């Protein structure tokens, strides 16, 4: 473990924090656990090297089936949400080639004040990074979408301040937001699966698509930094736009539809009616003016 540059002073120092966890490690035998741990550490080392983070310049704690890392304040966060993630993905892809039990990781990312005492790291930035990694939506994605080998979850602050600004290897429009409610945590988080236009989330609380329907289609434009300051989804503030595919649907309306202007109903339908007595007036025909012929 390295603790270079970390401070135990009250108040702490602002650090970029990464919390990584191996998915499904409880189902592995001892030999496979050792193999996946070694691959995880190798992938982290390769990702660190890609952004110029050298051994001995950061703090790293072993968490059994995971890793906690706190980086020096001078490491550009844009590199961490860009090249670092991309390199980690490529390392996992190379390791998993041809393996029946691939190494699959959940990654939580945050930044904030961190203090080191004689036992390790402490601070809300550390707590939240762990909550993001272990959040129910993150676990659901990895449990129910087995083809995903890497899921990155970043805090709302990190998305608004860093990811939304873009940069090389940074894809703000490929993130989707969901609410994290776990223990004392109630936060907006942003989910990203590298090489995918969107993670498989369809609602503000991290709901997955119905079984067999896959992830939602890519929607909307890349959110601007200004537009993302609400801490909500890039499409309209509450997650991705609904998919337009699928079969016909029937909508039953119990009362008046007062105003449907500016709204869109997705899916095929045969019509909307209030009752047999409802009729729409025929368009008025404009009579030709004086001196005009028909």
N, C-alpha and C positions, 0 to 999 in steps of 0.2 A: 504494500500500500504506500502510495506517495501522498504527501501533504504539502508539497512545495508551494509557498506563497499564500497559504491559508492563514487566517488570523482567528484567534480565540477572543478577540476584544468584544465587549458588549456592543450590540448593534450590528456586527458582522460586516462583511464585504459583499458587494453585488457580484454574483456568480451565475454562469450558465449551468443549469443542472440537468442531467440526463439520468433517467431511471429505466433500466432494461430488464425484461423478464422473459424466460423461456416458457413457451406455452406447452402445457401438457406434460411437464416434467415429472409429475406424480405418477404417471403411467409407465415411466421408463425404468428399465433395469439398471443396475449399477454401472455396467460397462457402457451402456448408451448414455447415461447421465454424464459420465466423464468425457465421452466423445463430444457431446453437445456443449458442455461447459467450455471445453478447449476451443471448439469452433466459435463460440460466442466471444470469448476473449480475443481470439485471432481477428474476428470481424471488427470488434471495437478498436483494436490496435491499428488495423488497416485504415479504418475511418478516421481515427485521430491523426495518423500520419498524413492523410490526404489534405488536411487543413493546417498542417504545420504544428500540431500539438505533440511535443516530444515527450518521451518517457521521463518521469521525474518532475514534470511541470504541472501536474494536476493531481487531484485527490481522487482515489478510487477505492470503493469498499465492495467486498464480496458479499452478496446476499443469498448464497446458496444456489438458487436457480436464477439469479439475476445479478445485476451490477448497478451500483450508484456512483455517479461521476460528478464532480464539481470542477469546473474549469477556471483558469485564470481570467481576470476581468478584461485582459487585452485580447482575448480570442474573439474575433468578429462574429456576432451571432448569425449574420447572413450566411457565413460559411457553414455553420452548424445545421441550419435548416435547408441548406442547399447541397453542397458537395459532400458533407459528412453523411447525410441521409442517403445520397446516391451511391456513395462508396460502400456503405453498410449493406445496401440492397444488393449490389453486385457481388460482394463477398458472400452473402448468404446464397445467392443464385449459383455461384461456382461451387460452394460446399454441397448444396442440395442436389446437384446434378446426378441423377441416377439412384438416389437414395430412397429407400422405402419409408424411412422415418426422417423427414426433413427437419432441419432446425428452423423454428418459427418464433419470432420475437415480437413482443409488444414494447413500444418505446414511449415513455412520457417525457416531455420537455417543458422546462419552465426556466425562469430567471428571477433572481431576487436576492435578498440579504441572506447570507449563510454564515454560520459560526461553527468553528470546530472546537470541540472539547476533547478530553482525553479518551472519550469513547467513540467519537466519530463526528458526523455532521448533524447540525440541528438548524431549524428555521422553517418558516412557512413555505418558502420556495421548495424545500426538500419534501415537505409533507404533500404539497399539491402535485409535484412531479410523480410521486408514488401513487396518489389517488387517480391521476390521469391514466397511468399505466394499468392500474387494477380496476378501472371503472367498469360498471356493468355493460355499457355499450361496447367497450373494447373487448371484453371477454366474449360477448355474444358474437361479435364479428369473427373472432378467431375460432370459436367453437363451431360456428355454423357455416363458415365459408373456408373450407380446408385448403383451397388453392392460394389463399393469401398467406405469404410467409413473413411479411413485415408490415406492421401497422404502427404509424406514428401519431401520437396525440399531443397537441401543443396547447398551452394555456391561452386564454383569450388575450391576455396582455401580450404574449409573445406573437400571436397571430397579428394583432392590430399594429404592434410596434415594429415587427420585423418581416413576417411572412407576407403581409399585404403589400409591402413596398416592392416585392419581387426581387429579381436578381438571377444570376446564373444558377441553374438547377433548381430554382425556387418556382413553384407552380401554385400561386394563391388560389386560382380558380378550381383547382383539383381538391381543395379541402371542403369539408362540410361540417357544420356545427351541430352540437347536441348538448343537452343539459346534463351535468354530472351531479347527481344527488347521492352522496355516500358519506355516512357518519356525519361529521360536522361540515362537510363540503357541499356547497350549492353553487356551482360555477358553470359558465359556458366553456366548452372545450371544442377544439377543432381537430378533425380526424382526416388522415391522409394515408392512402395506400400507393406507394410509388408505382409508376407506370400505369396507373388507372386514372381515368378522367374524374372518378368520384368513388369514395368508399360506399359500401352497401348500407346506406342509412337513408330513411325516407321521412323522418319526423324529428321534431325538436328535442325529443327525449331519447333519440338514438334507436328508434324502431328499425327493424330489418324488414326488407320486402317480404311479401308472402312467399312461402316455400315454393321453389321452382320458378320464381319470376326473376331472380337475379337482381343486380344492382340497378338503380335508376339511371336513365340516360343522362348524359352530360347536358346541363342546362345553363342558361344565363350567361352573363359575361363575367369576366374577371372583376371582382369587387375593387373599387378604388380604396385607397387608404382612408379617405374621408368617409366613404360610405360604410366602411367596416367598423367604425368606432362605436356602433351600437352593440357590438359583440354578438351579432347575429349572422345568419347564413348569407352567402353571397348572392343568392338569387332574389329574395324579397324580404328577408328578415326572419324567416322561421324555417329555414332548411330548403332543400331542393324543390324545384317545380315538379308537380306530379307527372308521371309518365303518360305519354299520349297513346301508347299501344294498348292492346288487349281487346276483349270482345265487347259486345253490346251490353249496356247497362240500363236499368230502369230506375227512375227517380220518382218517388211518391211525395207529393207536396200536400200537406194538410191544411195550409192556409194560403194567404196571398203571397205572391212573390212581388214585393214592393218595388224592387229596383234591381235589375240584373245587368245594367249597363256597366261595362268595364270588367265583367267577370267572364271566365271561361269554364265551360263544362267539358271535361275530357272523357273520351270514350264514345262509342256509337250509341245513338238513341233514335227512337222513331218519332218523337214529338212530345210536346208539353202542352197540356190542356187543363183548364180549370173546370169546365163543364160543358154540356151540350149547348147551353144558351150563349156561351161566349162566342162572339163574332168580331172580326176585325173589319172596319169600314173599307169599302173599295176606294182606291185612289181617285181623287177628283180629277176630272178632265178639264183642262183649261180651254175655254172657248177662244177662238181666234179673235183678235182685236178688230176694230173698225177698219175697213179698207183692206183686210187681209183675206186671202182665200185659203180654204182647207187643202 
